[in-house]
């Protein structure tokens, strides 16, 4: 009976004889030492306060803690009540499936009745003491439901902290986690079991936490549902205490000693050095007094030991298994183990507390500076100007070529640029445009040049569209009616101009939008680059604008507006170039007319195109490809042709033109004759007509050609007669189509190589290098002080800063108090 009274009234470990508990002295070599008890109590109190501060402020501190894990109905809630020494109907709350509960058990000899206090949500303060057991259960339930309703989730990892002061509980802190379940309850999402599993793994993963895994005795080790989940967290069970609950249900199955010893050893499943605890607790759930509840716990332990000694033939191996049977042994072991971990972790905790205190002090100093700066307009203007100039300089550096920050993280591939910019593919281009280095992540100047290269590829992929006879006839006959001698050439040129305006304008607009997107991306990259440079230099001290959300928003808005303005200007500029080249007054279509006469292939743009496009190096992993493969896969340009320069008038085209002057014209041409025959029947008087003018070689050839065109136009019935004659090679229709294609290629060449490329470079890059900082400065700083301060002092901003400062002060006070307490603890070690 003395032993019973000792167990019921003494919450700390009690001395035991070696005969009854042969290995208990290994756990607590000197339990009666008063100084040891006082030091352990002070350590426990210090860690409890530190834990409360960590929960309130979200601190990640490696505090030694016990985490209870297991499936629902495996006895976790009953174990908690047994450790507390009183019941509070925690199982009826079903909080094990909802939200973790941190139980801070404090042994207080003066607390003859349990005093429970709940830590306030988002605060380190505790509420008023709660005495009624039903009230405790109601608070847990209401807090759980309120948080889940607020977060709209079925479970939450945010813990409820309850401090229990009682004369019959040990100094112990334990985290009760949601129980594992196989299937969600009615009304809960189907993902609830997986959410619980992942949350429990997260709570149990920190290496400073001791795991207490409970499993019913009726479950065989080989068929355990959750043992594998524990192995994933702690593969070797180095920090796991395995508890077999409801052990009394299994006792009736044992008859001989070898059976019970084999079961208690759990050999073959847990390893030779893993020894589970075997616990049975009262099954009677009727309302009893706290004293009666503790007496029932002790009585169950005695009955289990009596059955093992007397109900089993030969008893059991007490020397090996006695210290792991019964709730009393488990409670003593947990308390001892936690105190041992507290003692081991005290030096590291002290060092970490000093570090955190210094960090909070620095944060508080920065907050004070920020609050003071809100009233110093001059200081804010100076800092903001320095910061803006730094961002502008970083944008220029990125355009000139930089690899910091990492392009792998901040760069984009061609496909990502197309999709994220919202522009998509090039309009009117059916070919697969794959510029060199399309799969590399680039930004800044490199990405700009890649888009320029892609623009060239897209532009050279567009050919003059096919023309209907009606369109050709409407344009050609209108020119013929004006009585001019260059009707065919002018008609082809007009067709080419219209096609260029229709097909090249969308390409130019897309190029401007893609280049603007590349420049817009540079803002965030410049911010990241500035953060890295501030940490390496002293300039960041005066220009540190971190935390000023309003100013950063205004700066971003000003930068984006600047890019949109220059993008619009570039669009207008390239449209002006397109209008100039396609104007009827432009001589682009008539340049080198002797080389682009009817029937010639007109490939003067090909060499220039290929040479300019091939300047963009391919740095992809596939390496250098053969020229024909590169031209086909990487650069969408026409194949190179082997043409050579010839003296005007001495080539095939020239000879053909001279041969035309020696032909005769039949008096009455046939409407069904091909146009070639109409051309070859010109009388010699035509040549005499030409020679009447000044004797210039080129003009003579051109003059003959133009007069022949006039004759062709006058014979309109021949040009567009019925039948197949007009579709045969050499007809006026085919010649006009061929000539229009050549004129289109010439216009495209002049736009891409002479006008647009330089316009885009000067229109985008030059302003970013020379005018960006001025433009941003005018937008942000050319305002009065009141409007300027709106970026920094929004309505309620001062109050928010003051509240944040008060929170930092409170956090600093709590951590400093914990630090002083741990310094005292460290001196007693």
BELFENHU-V101610 format. One record per residue. RES is the residue in one letter. PSI is psi in degrees with one decimal (NA if undefined). NEAR is the number of other C-alpha atoms within 12 Angstrom. D_FIRST is the distance of its C-alpha to the first C-alpha in whole Angstrom. Layout:
RES,PSI,NEAR,D_FIRST ; RES,PSI,NEAR,D_FIRST
//
This chain:
X,-30.9,11,0 ; X,-40.0,10,4 ; X,-38.1,18,5 ; X,-46.8,22,5 ; X,-38.6,17,6 ; X,-42.6,20,9 ; X,-37.1,34,10 ; X,-30.3,31,11 ; X,-14.7,29,12 ; X,113.3,27,14 ; X,-18.7,34,17 ; X,176.1,38,18 ; X,140.0,34,18 ; X,145.7,30,15 ; X,143.6,25,16 ; X,149.7,26,15 ; X,153.5,12,16 ; X,-27.4,16,19 ; X,-36.8,14,18 ; X,-42.8,18,16 ; X,82.4,25,18 ; X,-25.3,20,21 ; X,5.6,23,23 ; X,-29.0,30,21 ; X,-21.0,23,23 ; X,-28.9,17,26 ; X,-41.3,27,25 ; X,88.5,27,24 ; X,-27.3,17,25 ; X,73.5,18,24 ; X,-17.4,22,21 ; X,-0.2,16,21 ; X,113.7,15,25 ; X,-40.1,12,26 ; X,-37.1,14,29 ; X,-40.7,22,28 ; X,-41.0,23,26 ; X,-42.1,21,28 ; X,-38.6,25,31 ; X,-37.7,35,29 ; X,-41.4,30,28 ; X,-38.4,31,32 ; X,-43.0,41,33 ; X,-44.9,38,31 ; X,-40.1,30,33 ; X,-43.7,37,36 ; X,-33.7,42,36 ; X,-44.1,36,35 ; X,-38.0,32,38 ; X,-37.7,41,40 ; X,-41.1,37,39 ; X,-41.6,39,39 ; X,-38.2,35,43 ; X,-40.9,28,44 ; X,-40.5,30,43 ; X,-41.8,28,45 ; X,5.1,27,48 ; X,25.7,18,48 ; X,140.9,22,47 ; X,88.0,21,47 ; X,137.0,30,44 ; X,63.8,28,42 ; X,127.8,41,39 ; X,125.7,40,36 ; X,157.4,42,34 ; X,130.5,42,32 ; X,123.4,43,34 ; X,127.4,44,32 ; X,156.6,50,35 ; X,169.8,42,35 ; X,163.7,35,36 ; X,143.3,33,36 ; X,18.0,25,33 ; X,0.6,36,31 ; X,15.1,35,28 ; X,-44.5,42,29 ; X,-39.5,40,29 ; X,-37.1,36,25 ; X,-41.3,41,24 ; X,-45.1,41,26 ; X,-37.4,34,24 ; X,-39.2,41,20 ; X,-38.6,40,21 ; X,-32.7,42,22 ; X,6.9,42,19 ; X,159.1,42,21 ; X,142.8,36,24 ; X,27.8,35,27 ; X,38.4,27,29 ; X,-28.2,32,31 ; X,-30.2,30,31 ; X,-21.0,21,34 ; X,-25.0,27,36 ; X,33.4,29,37 ; X,-12.3,36,37 ; X,-20.7,42,36 ; X,8.0,45,40 ; X,-56.7,43,42 ; X,139.5,37,41 ; X,152.7,37,38 ; X,120.3,44,35 ; X,115.4,37,34 ; X,113.8,39,31 ; X,100.3,40,30 ; X,123.6,40,27 ; X,122.2,41,26 ; X,115.5,38,23 ; X,104.3,26,24 ; X,-23.7,20,21 ; X,-13.1,14,24 ; X,85.7,20,24 ; X,-23.1,21,21 ; X,144.5,26,23 ; X,134.3,34,25 ; X,114.3,35,28 ; X,134.3,35,30 ; X,139.4,32,34 ; X,135.4,35,36 ; X,135.1,35,39 ; X,147.5,23,43 ; X,131.0,23,45 ; X,35.2,21,47 ; X,154.8,22,46 ; X,-1.7,32,43 ; X,149.4,23,42 ; X,148.9,23,39 ; X,-167.9,18,39 ; X,152.5,16,38 ; X,143.3,22,34 ; X,127.8,26,33 ; X,-40.2,25,30 ; X,133.5,20,30 ; X,-38.5,30,29 ; X,-33.6,21,32 ; X,-38.2,22,34 ; X,-46.5,33,33 ; X,-37.9,27,34 ; X,-38.6,23,37 ; X,-43.7,31,38 ; X,-43.8,38,37 ; X,-45.0,28,39 ; X,-40.7,20,42 ; X,-38.8,30,42 ; X,-47.8,35,43 ; X,-37.4,25,45 ; X,-42.9,20,47 ; X,-42.5,24,47 ; X,-34.7,22,48 ; X,-37.7,15,51 ; X,-42.1,13,52 ; X,-9.6,14,53 ; X,47.0,14,53 ; X,166.9,24,51 ; X,-27.4,33,48 ; X,162.5,40,46 ; X,141.6,35,46 ; X,-5.3,34,44 ; X,121.6,29,44 ; X,158.0,38,40 ; X,129.9,41,39 ; X,123.1,42,37 ; X,128.2,42,33 ; X,122.4,42,32 ; X,118.3,43,28 ; X,123.0,35,26 ; X,148.0,34,23 ; X,-13.7,30,20 ; X,21.5,39,18 ; X,153.4,42,20 ; X,169.8,43,22 ; X,98.0,45,25 ; X,140.0,45,27 ; X,127.8,45,30 ; X,141.5,45,31 ; X,116.6,41,34 ; X,119.5,47,33 ; X,160.6,45,37 ; X,139.5,47,38 ; X,143.5,44,37 ; X,139.9,38,40 ; X,152.6,28,42 ; X,-27.0,19,45 ; X,141.7,21,47 ; X,149.2,22,47 ; X,163.6,17,46 ; X,128.2,9,49 ; X,-8.1,11,51 ; X,155.3,18,50 ; X,151.5,17,52 ; X,-21.1,17,52 ; X,1.0,19,52 ; X,-45.9,27,48 ; X,-41.6,26,47 ; X,-37.8,23,49 ; X,-41.5,29,48 ; X,-44.6,36,44 ; X,-45.6,35,45 ; X,-37.0,26,47 ; X,-43.1,28,45 ; X,-40.0,42,42 ; X,-39.8,32,44 ; X,-40.2,25,45 ; X,-31.9,35,42 ; X,-10.8,38,40 ; X,-37.3,28,43 ; X,131.2,22,43 ; X,-13.2,25,42 ; X,0.8,27,40 ; X,137.4,34,37 ; X,131.9,39,34 ; X,129.9,38,34 ; X,105.0,42,31 ; X,120.5,44,33 ; X,138.8,45,31 ; X,138.8,39,32 ; X,146.7,35,31 ; X,-20.2,32,30 ; X,-10.0,22,32 ; X,127.4,22,35 ; X,149.5,19,36 ; X,-36.9,25,37 ; X,-20.0,15,41 ; X,19.3,14,41 ; X,132.1,24,39 ; X,-33.1,22,41 ; X,0.3,31,40 ; X,-36.9,32,39 ; X,-35.0,22,43 ; X,-36.8,25,43 ; X,-36.8,39,40 ; X,-34.0,24,42 ; X,-32.6,19,45 ; X,-46.2,29,43 ; X,85.7,26,41 ; X,-38.1,16,43 ; X,7.5,19,41 ; X,36.5,28,38 ; X,-29.6,22,38 ; X,24.8,30,36 ; X,131.2,37,34 ; X,116.1,36,31 ; X,128.0,38,31 ; X,123.0,40,28 ; X,110.8,41,28 ; X,163.8,38,26 ; X,45.8,33,25 ; X,-29.1,41,24 ; X,-22.5,30,23 ; X,-21.6,21,26 ; X,-17.5,26,28 ; X,-35.4,33,25 ; X,-14.3,18,27 ; X,-11.1,19,30 ; X,137.7,27,29 ; X,-42.5,21,30 ; X,161.2,23,30 ; X,-41.4,24,29 ; X,-29.5,18,32 ; X,-47.4,23,32 ; X,-37.2,30,28 ; X,-38.5,27,29 ; X,-39.3,20,33 ; X,-43.1,32,31 ; X,-30.9,39,29 ; X,-26.7,30,31 ; X,31.9,27,34 ; X,146.8,17,36 ; X,-13.7,15,40 ; X,-40.1,24,39 ; X,-11.4,28,37 ; X,158.0,16,38 ; X,-30.5,15,37 ; X,5.4,17,35 ; X,120.1,23,34 ; X,107.4,30,30 ; X,160.1,40,29 ; X,142.8,38,25 ; X,115.5,42,24 ; X,140.3,45,22 ; X,139.6,42,21 ; X,161.7,40,20 ; X,137.6,34,19 ; X,-17.9,21,23 ; X,117.6,14,22 ; X,13.3,19,25 ; X,157.7,13,25 ; X,119.3,16,24 ; X,165.8,17,21 ; X,162.9,17,19 ; X,-38.0,29,18 ; X,-42.6,26,15 ; X,-36.5,22,15 ; X,-44.0,30,16 ; X,-35.9,34,14 ; X,-39.6,29,11 ; X,-38.7,29,14 ; X,-47.0,36,15 ; X,-38.4,32,11 ; X,-39.6,27,11 ; X,-42.1,29,15 ; X,-43.9,32,14 ; X,-40.9,28,12 ; X,-36.7,24,15 ; X,-45.8,33,17 ; X,-39.5,33,16 ; X,-39.9,21,16 ; X,-39.1,28,19 ; X,-34.5,37,21 ; X,-38.4,23,20 ; X,-29.5,19,20 ; X,-12.5,21,23 ; X,132.2,24,25 ; X,115.7,18,27 ; X,-0.5,19,27 ; X,-142.8,25,24 ; X,171.5,32,25 ; X,88.8,27,25 ; X,-36.8,26,22 ; X,-33.2,18,24 ; X,-35.8,20,26 ; X,-7.6,31,24 ; X,-40.3,36,20 ; X,-2.0,34,21 ; X,17.2,37,23 ; X,124.6,42,20 ; X,149.4,39,18 ; X,-37.4,41,18 ; X,-41.9,45,16 ; X,-39.8,36,19 ; X,-43.9,37,21 ; X,-42.4,42,20 ; X,-41.6,36,20 ; X,-43.5,34,23 ; X,-42.5,39,25 ; X,-43.0,36,24 ; X,-43.5,34,25 ; X,-41.0,32,28 ; X,-41.2,37,30 ; X,-37.4,38,29 ; X,-42.2,25,31 ; X,-37.4,30,34 ; X,-44.7,41,34 ; X,-41.2,31,35 ; X,-34.5,21,38 ; X,-7.5,30,39 ; X,-47.2,36,40 ; X,-45.3,25,43 ; X,-37.3,23,45 ; X,-38.5,35,43 ; X,-44.5,35,45 ; X,-40.1,21,48 ; X,-37.1,26,48 ; X,-40.8,36,47 ; X,-40.6,24,50 ; X,-45.8,19,52 ; X,-39.0,28,51 ; X,-41.8,28,52 ; X,-39.6,20,55 ; X,-43.3,19,56 ; X,-37.2,29,55 ; X,-40.7,23,57 ; X,-41.8,18,60 ; X,-39.0,22,60 ; X,-39.3,27,60 ; X,-41.5,18,63 ; X,-37.7,23,65 ; X,-40.6,28,64 ; X,-40.7,23,65 ; X,-38.5,23,68 ; X,-40.7,31,69 ; X,-40.1,27,68 ; X,-35.6,19,71 ; X,-24.9,27,73 ; X,-17.8,30,73 ; X,-0.6,19,75 ; X,91.6,19,77 ; X,-38.8,25,80 ; X,-44.8,18,82 ; X,-41.1,23,79 ; X,-42.6,34,78 ; X,-44.6,32,82 ; X,-46.4,21,82 ; X,-42.0,28,79 ; X,-37.5,37,80 ; X,-42.8,29,83 ; X,-42.9,27,82 ; X,-43.9,36,79 ; X,-43.2,40,82 ; X,-37.4,31,84 ; X,-43.2,34,82 ; X,-43.0,40,81 ; X,-40.7,39,85 ; X,-37.5,28,85 ; X,-35.9,35,82 ; X,-44.7,42,84 ; X,-40.4,31,87 ; X,-38.1,27,86 ; X,-34.5,40,84 ; X,-32.7,35,88 ; X,-19.0,21,89 ; X,111.9,20,87 ; X,155.2,25,83 ; X,24.8,25,80 ; X,121.8,27,77 ; X,178.5,27,75 ; X,122.6,18,74 ; X,-28.2,24,77 ; X,-29.3,15,74 ; X,-38.0,16,72 ; X,-17.4,29,75 ; X,172.7,32,78 ; X,147.3,33,79 ; X,172.1,31,81 ; X,-42.0,37,84 ; X,-41.3,26,82 ; X,-39.4,25,80 ; X,-43.9,34,82 ; X,-44.0,25,84 ; X,-43.3,15,81 ; X,-26.7,19,80 ; X,-19.2,25,83 ; X,3.9,16,84 ; X,-41.1,24,87 ; X,-146.9,21,87 ; X,171.0,29,90 ; X,129.4,35,93 ; X,136.1,25,95 ; X,-3.5,27,98 ; X,118.7,26,97 ; X,-18.8,16,96 ; X,156.6,23,96 ; X,103.7,21,93 ; X,112.1,35,93 ; X,92.6,31,90 ; X,161.3,39,91 ; X,144.2,41,90 ; X,27.9,31,87 ; X,-29.2,34,86 ; X,-3.2,24,82 ; X,147.0,27,82 ; X,110.4,25,79 ; X,159.4,40,82 ; X,170.8,43,82 ; X,-140.8,41,85 ; X,-35.1,30,88 ; X,-44.6,36,87 ; X,-35.8,43,86 ; X,-49.1,40,89 ; X,-34.1,36,92 ; X,-38.8,41,90 ; X,-39.0,46,91 ; X,-42.9,40,94 ; X,-40.8,41,95 ; X,-36.2,43,93 ; X,-43.5,44,96 ; X,-45.0,45,99 ; X,-43.0,41,97 ; X,-41.5,39,97 ; X,-43.9,46,101 ; X,-8.9,43,102 ; X,-11.3,34,101 ; X,126.5,36,103 ; X,164.9,34,106 ; X,126.8,34,109 ; X,155.5,25,108 ; X,148.8,21,111 ; X,142.4,26,113 ; X,157.4,16,115 ; X,-33.1,23,119 ; X,-43.1,13,119 ; X,-44.5,21,117 ; X,-43.1,34,120 ; X,-42.3,29,123 ; X,-41.3,20,122 ; X,-45.8,29,121 ; X,-48.1,40,124 ; X,-31.2,30,127 ; X,-42.2,21,126 ; X,-34.5,29,127 ; X,-34.0,30,130 ; X,-15.6,21,131 ; X,-10.6,17,131 ; X,14.3,19,134 ; X,160.4,24,132 ; X,-6.9,26,132 ; X,41.2,31,129 ; X,-45.4,34,127 ; X,-45.4,44,126 ; X,-43.4,44,124 ; X,-35.7,38,123 ; X,-45.0,40,122 ; X,-39.0,43,119 ; X,-40.3,44,118 ; X,-39.6,40,117 ; X,-43.5,40,115 ; X,-40.2,42,113 ; X,-44.6,39,113 ; X,-41.1,30,112 ; X,-39.0,33,109 ; X,-43.2,44,108 ; X,-35.8,30,107 ; X,-38.9,25,105 ; X,-29.2,30,103 ; X,-25.3,44,103 ; X,-46.5,34,102 ; X,-33.3,28,98 ; X,-43.3,40,98 ; X,-40.1,44,99 ; X,-41.5,32,96 ; X,-40.3,35,93 ; X,-42.8,46,94 ; X,-41.5,41,94 ; X,-41.2,38,90 ; X,-41.3,42,89 ; X,-36.8,46,90 ; X,-37.1,42,88 ; X,-40.2,33,85 ; X,-42.3,44,85 ; X,-35.5,43,86 ; X,-36.1,35,83 ; X,-20.5,33,80 ; X,-17.8,43,81 ; X,-53.2,39,79 ; X,-35.3,29,76 ; X,-39.1,35,77 ; X,-37.7,36,78 ; X,-45.4,32,75 ; X,-40.4,26,73 ; X,-35.8,30,76 ; X,-37.6,35,76 ; X,-43.3,27,72 ; X,-36.5,20,72 ; X,-30.9,24,75 ; X,-35.4,23,73 ; X,-18.4,15,71 ; X,-0.9,12,73 ; X,172.9,14,76 ; X,-6.2,13,76 ; X,-26.1,20,78 ; X,-17.9,24,75 ; X,-41.4,22,73 ; X,-28.8,22,76 ; X,25.1,28,77 ; X,112.0,35,73 ; X,19.5,37,73 ; X,136.5,25,70 ; X,-17.2,18,68 ; X,87.2,29,71 ; X,-42.3,17,71 ; X,-42.3,23,74 ; X,-42.0,32,76 ; X,-36.7,25,75 ; X,-41.8,21,76 ; X,-39.6,26,79 ; X,-43.0,35,80 ; X,-43.2,27,79 ; X,-42.6,20,81 ; X,-40.7,28,84 ; X,-46.1,37,84 ; X,-38.1,28,84 ; X,-38.3,21,87 ; X,-44.6,31,89 ; X,-39.3,37,89 ; X,-35.9,27,90 ; X,-48.9,23,93 ; X,-28.1,33,94 ; X,-41.6,36,93 ; X,-40.5,25,95 ; X,-38.4,24,98 ; X,-40.4,35,98 ; X,-42.9,31,98 ; X,-37.1,22,101 ; X,-47.2,29,103 ; X,-30.7,37,102 ; X,-36.8,31,104 ; X,-42.5,21,107 ; X,-40.7,32,107 ; X,-42.6,38,107 ; X,-36.6,25,110 ; X,-44.9,24,112 ; X,-32.7,36,112 ; X,9.1,34,113 ; X,150.4,24,115 ; X,-16.0,21,119 ; X,-9.6,15,120 ; X,139.5,22,118 ; X,13.4,22,120 ; X,-40.6,31,117 ; X,-18.5,40,118 ; X,-0.4,30,121 ; X,136.8,20,120 ; X,45.0,20,122 ; X,-26.3,33,124 ; X,-20.4,35,126 ; X,-13.4,34,123 ; X,35.1,35,121 ; X,177.1,39,124 ; X,136.4,38,124 ; X,-11.9,28,123 ; X,161.4,28,121 ; X,-21.2,25,117 ; X,67.0,29,117 ; X,28.5,31,114 ; X,-25.5,30,114 ; X,-16.8,34,111 ; X,-47.5,29,109 ; X,-43.8,22,109 ; X,-40.5,27,108 ; X,-48.6,36,105 ; X,-39.6,32,104 ; X,-37.9,21,104 ; X,-41.6,24,103 ; X,-36.8,36,100 ; X,-7.1,25,99 ; X,-20.5,18,99 ; X,110.3,28,95 ; X,143.2,23,93 ; X,113.9,27,91 ; X,17.9,20,88 ; X,169.2,19,85 ; X,-19.7,12,84 ; X,-13.4,17,86 ; X,-168.9,13,89 ; X,128.7,17,93 ; X,159.5,19,94 ; X,155.3,12,98 ; X,-41.8,15,100 ; X,-35.1,17,101 ; X,-38.2,16,97 ; X,-44.0,26,96 ; X,-31.3,27,99 ; X,-42.9,24,98 ; X,-31.0,24,94 ; X,-35.4,37,94 ; X,109.4,41,97 ; X,76.1,36,98 ; X,157.8,41,102 ; X,151.7,30,105 ; X,149.8,23,106 ; X,135.4,20,108 ; X,147.3,17,112 ; X,80.3,11,115 ; X,154.0,16,117 ; X,156.0,11,119 ; X,136.8,12,122 ; X,156.0,14,125 ; X,129.9,15,128 ; X,130.9,25,129 ; X,-11.8,24,131 ; X,-2.3,19,131 ; X,-172.0,19,128 ; X,-40.1,20,128 ; X,-40.2,27,128 ; X,-44.6,30,131 ; X,-37.6,18,133 ; X,-39.4,26,132 ; X,-40.4,34,133 ; X,-35.9,29,136 ; X,-28.8,24,137 ; X,-29.3,30,137 ; X,-16.5,32,140 ; X,2.8,21,142 ; X,163.2,23,141 ; X,155.3,21,143 ; X,127.7,23,142 ; X,151.1,16,144 ; X,-40.7,10,146 ; X,93.6,13,144 ; X,150.8,26,140 ; X,137.7,21,138 ; X,-21.8,22,135 ; X,-3.6,25,133 ; X,148.2,31,134 ; X,161.7,32,131 ; X,-25.7,37,130 ; X,-40.3,32,131 ; X,-32.9,29,135 ; X,-32.4,38,135 ; X,-35.4,40,134 ; X,8.9,29,137 ; X,28.0,28,140 ; X,134.0,33,140 ; X,160.3,24,144 ; X,-22.4,21,145 ; X,-24.6,19,146 ; X,-43.8,30,142 ; X,-39.2,29,142 ; X,-35.4,18,146 ; X,-40.1,19,144 ; X,-38.9,25,141 ; X,-8.8,19,143 ; X,-23.9,14,145 ; X,-169.9,14,143 ; X,144.7,12,142 ; X,82.4,15,141 ; X,130.1,13,138 ; X,-50.2,20,136 ; X,-43.2,23,133 ; X,-29.0,20,134 ; X,-43.9,28,136 ; X,-45.0,33,134 ; X,-37.7,32,132 ; X,-41.2,32,135 ; X,-42.5,38,136 ; X,-42.9,37,132 ; X,-38.2,32,132 ; X,-36.7,35,135 ; X,-37.1,41,134 ; X,-37.3,40,131 ; X,-38.7,33,133 ; X,-39.3,33,135 ; X,-42.1,40,132 ; X,-38.3,38,131 ; X,-28.6,29,135 ; X,59.7,29,134 ; X,-35.6,34,131 ; X,-30.4,25,132 ; X,-39.1,31,132 ; X,-36.7,44,129 ; X,44.0,32,127 ; X,163.8,24,129 ; X,160.7,17,128 ; X,-164.5,15,127 ; X,-1.8,17,125 ; X,-35.6,26,127 ; X,-18.0,29,125 ; X,-6.3,25,122 ; X,155.9,20,124 ; X,138.5,20,123 ; X,-6.3,26,125 ; X,163.9,30,126 ; X,-37.6,45,125 ; X,-49.0,41,122 ; X,-35.5,31,120 ; X,-40.0,33,122 ; X,-41.4,47,121 ; X,-43.4,40,117 ; X,-42.7,36,117 ; X,-40.3,40,119 ; X,-39.6,44,116 ; X,-38.7,40,113 ; X,-43.2,43,115 ; X,-40.1,48,115 ; X,-45.2,44,112 ; X,-37.1,41,110 ; X,-45.1,40,112 ; X,-44.9,47,111 ; X,-41.7,47,107 ; X,-45.9,38,108 ; X,-41.7,34,110 ; X,-50.2,39,107 ; X,-44.9,39,104 ; X,-27.4,32,106 ; X,-45.1,24,108 ; X,-60.3,27,106 ; X,-42.4,40,103 ; X,-49.3,36,101 ; X,-33.3,21,102 ; X,-40.8,32,102 ; X,-41.3,40,98 ; X,-47.5,30,97 ; X,-28.4,21,99 ; X,-28.0,31,98 ; X,-52.6,45,94 ; X,-44.1,33,93 ; X,-45.8,21,96 ; X,-37.2,30,94 ; X,-30.8,40,91 ; X,-33.9,27,92 ; X,-28.7,19,94 ; X,-6.9,24,93 ; X,-50.4,35,90 ; X,-35.4,31,89 ; X,-43.6,23,91 ; X,-44.9,28,91 ; X,-39.1,33,87 ; X,-41.0,29,88 ; X,-40.7,20,90 ; X,-38.6,26,88 ; X,-35.1,35,85 ; X,-13.5,32,86 ; X,52.1,16,90 ; X,165.4,15,88 ; X,168.9,16,87 ; X,-36.5,21,84 ; X,-45.2,16,83 ; X,-34.4,19,83 ; X,-41.1,27,82 ; X,-16.2,30,79 ; X,-25.7,26,78 ; X,-18.6,30,77 ; X,-32.1,35,74 ; X,81.8,30,73 ; X,164.3,20,73 ; X,124.1,13,72 ; X,0.5,12,68 ; X,-40.9,22,68 ; X,-41.7,23,68 ; X,-39.3,15,65 ; X,-41.1,17,63 ; X,-40.5,28,64 ; X,-40.9,21,62 ; X,-40.7,18,59 ; X,-37.0,22,59 ; X,-41.7,26,59 ; X,-39.4,19,56 ; X,-40.5,23,54 ; X,-39.6,28,55 ; X,-43.0,24,54 ; X,-42.1,24,51 ; X,-40.9,35,50 ; X,-40.1,29,51 ; X,-43.8,23,49 ; X,-46.9,31,46 ; X,-37.1,39,47 ; X,-37.8,29,48 ; X,-43.5,23,45 ; X,-38.9,36,43 ; X,-45.9,32,45 ; X,-39.1,22,45 ; X,-40.8,29,41 ; X,-28.3,36,41 ; X,-39.8,25,43 ; X,-40.5,19,41 ; X,-41.0,30,38 ; X,-32.5,26,40 ; X,-21.3,16,41 ; X,-7.3,20,37 ; X,NA,21,37
//
